[in-house]
Amino acid sequence: MRIVQTPVITENIKEMCVEANHYLSEDMKAAFSQAAESEKTPLGRRILNQLNENLQIAAEDMIPICQDTGMAVIFMEIGQEVHFEGGILEDAVNEGVRQGYTEGFLRKSVVRDPLIRENTKDNTPAVIHYEIVSGDQVKITVAPKGFGSENMSRIFMLKPADGIEGVKEAVLTAVREAGPNACPPMVVGVGIGGTFEKCAWMAKKALTRPINEHSSIPYIREMEEELLDKINMTGIGPGGLGGSTTAFGVNINTYPTHIAGLPVAVNICCHVNRHVIRII
């Protein structure tokens, strides 16, 4: 049994909220460089260069990458040999978000009630996903999610007969309908299988996988590559102003499902796809 003090969780999440909102992850930096070289249109290249310049200024001057610093989404993968002391884990996570957003001078975008709309003034509560895994470590992923792209996400409850082609068309439909509103070039997370809520969780988690790492399932890998090509042929382009780079990557997660269903979720993220991962 390994004991982890909850204040350690708070401190790490505080730092990760600030880091995610100011610095681009290494996989996204590589994606920007590659896209700037491969983009086929002059306007598309110009937009990509402008976006890249914005990212460099944000990192150098400690200015948020985007004015929408997102709702904090936290994935906690907790080893079953871990025991927490020092307070309630969920309280510790939310305290880390509170400190990160208030002390880091990040925009507070969370309202306490979805209809009354009173701002909580500290960006809490976070959306927290827990998984119990083997081992004695805690893996924390902080992924602030802006709602320009979040609002463009979709769930499709397909029929099993729709099959692979139906899944592909669902993903393409979501991207076409999103158009410029998701701040392209986008990253497209897809969850296939499970239930209504399971496929949405898988699509969200897929966004945190490095975009240069494909699925280990051969036919899913092929689908990721095919969908990326087809998305980039839509012509939506950087900033929605046209071009050959509409998406940086398509990440697909799958799970067993019921004989009567084929749930598909498409969770779209903007061009920064903010996420920071630490292992404690």
C-alpha positions, -999 to +999 in steps of 0.1 A: +000+000+000+013+034-010+000+066+008-005+097-012-013+130+005-042+149-011-023+182-009+001+167-034-028+162-058-039+198-053-005+213-059+000+192-091-034+200-105-029+237-098+004+237-118-011+216-146-040+240-151-016+269-156+007+248-178-021+235-200-034+270-207+000+285-216+021+258-233+013+236-262+020+198-258+049+184-278+027+163-301+007+195-310+039+215-317+050+188-341+015+188-358+017+226-364+052+223-379+041+195-402+009+212-412+027+245-421+049+226-445+021+205-461-007+230-463-015+235-500-030+270-500-013+303-494-041+315-471-041+283-451-003+286-446-007+322-435-034+313-409-013+284-396+017+307-392-004+333-374-017+306-350+018+293-344+030+329-337+002+333-311+013+300-294+049+312-292+038+346-277+016+328-252+045+306-240+071+334-239+050+360-222+028+337-201-004+347-218-032+321-221-032+304-255-069+312-258-092+336-240-115+306-233-094+288-207-120+261-207-139+239-182-114+218-164-117+181-174-096+158-152-088+121-158-076+103-127-061+068-132-056+056-097-035+025-089-055+001-066-025+000-042-028+037-035-044+051-003-052+088-001-048+107+032-052+144+041-088+150+029-114+139+003-098+133-032-125+152-051-121+182-028-084+181-034-089+180-072-113+210-072-090+229-049-062+225-074-085+238-101-096+267-079-060+277-071-048+273-107-075+294-122-075+322-096-038+324-089-030+319-126-054+347-136-072+324-160-107+331-171-135+317-150-161+301-172-181+278-150-217+286-139-231+270-108-265+261-123-269+254-160-301+275-162-297+302-136-261+308-149-244+323-118-206+322-122-187+302-095-158+327-099-131+301-095-138+277-125-149+249-102-163+223-101-142+203-125-155+174-145-136+144-130-133+109-145-119+082-122-104+049-132-090+022-109-060+005-124-032-018-113-002-005-094+007+021-069+008+053-090-016+081-099-018+093-134-034+127-138-045+142-171-057+178-171-075+188-203-092+222-202-120+222-228-132+253-245-168+253-256-164+267-291-154+232-300-172+213-273-205+227-286-198+211-320-196+176-306-222+149-314-236+115-303-251+092-328-271+061-317-266+041-349-281+007-358-258-022-360-266-025-397-251+009-403-217-007-398-183+008-404-195+030-433-222+044-410-197+053-384-175+070-409-204+091-422-213+100-386-178+114-380-178+133-413-213+147-406-201+160-372-170+177-387-189+192-417-216+206-394-189+220-371-172+239-399-153+269-387-170+269-353-146+244-338-115+266-345-098+243-370-074+227-376-092+204-351-084+172-334-113+147-336-119+123-308-142+093-315-157+067-292-174+037-307-194+011-287-204+008-251-234+028-241-247+064-246-224+077-219-195+053-224-189+063-260-189+100-250-163+094-223-141+074-248-143+102-274-132+128-247-104+105-235-092+100-271-083+136-274-056+132-248-038+105-268-008+119-287-020+125-323+010+108-337+000+075-320-026+054-338-049+027-324-033-007-318-062-023-336-053-025-373-087-018-389-092+011-364-058+025-373-069+024-410-101+042-402-083+069-383-060+075-413-089+073-438-111+097-419-083+122-415-077+122-452-115+127-459-118+155-433-089+173-448-106+170-482-136+189-470-118+222-476-128+238-443-092+246-437-073+266-410-096+290-393-124+278-415-111+300-443-103+272-467-073+249-472-061+213-470-056+212-432-089+209-415-078+184-388-045+174-373-056+140-363-084+115-356-082+094-325-107+065-321-114+044-290-137+014-290-155-008-264-178-038-265-215-030-270-250-044-270-262-066-299-289-040-306-268-009-307-239+010-322-232+042-302-208+067-317-196+099-301-176+126-318-158+150-295-141+178-314-113+199-300-098+231-314-063+235-328-045+237-294-060+205-279-048+214-244-037+185-222-010+179-196-002+145-181+017+137-149+024+105-130+027+107-092 
